[in-house]
Amino acid sequence: MSMEGAGFPRFMKNFRSSRGRDKYEREFSRILYDCLRDALNEILGETTSATILHHIDEKQLPAEIKSLTETLERIFGSGSCIIEQFILERLCSRFELDFEKFKNREFTYCIMEARDKWIAYERVADSKKRKH
């Protein structure tokens, strides 16, 4: 049986893809953290924002976005939706996405959707760079 029949090339392709995706995930996490910081600074001020951000690990975003949402809800109650909207506005602006398409959807879903769209865009852009 050849290695190709055993799925070896497929495994290597997936391995390379997951390593490449990690690069994009890290960059998205940094951008999301920046949007979160900017939104909190604008709404709560730098001191309160810094207190909240001290407990958030940038590297865990967006994987921990559900936890962040729950924490915001515990702290701010129904006011957490305002913070979520501010974060989404900044994220959509940063990625040139239509905020209106995200506005009335669940926050966690919007973050994952924005991430997937941004990663797909960045991959295409990077592959074009490599070809030239």
Disulfide bonds with the S-S distance in Angstrom:
none
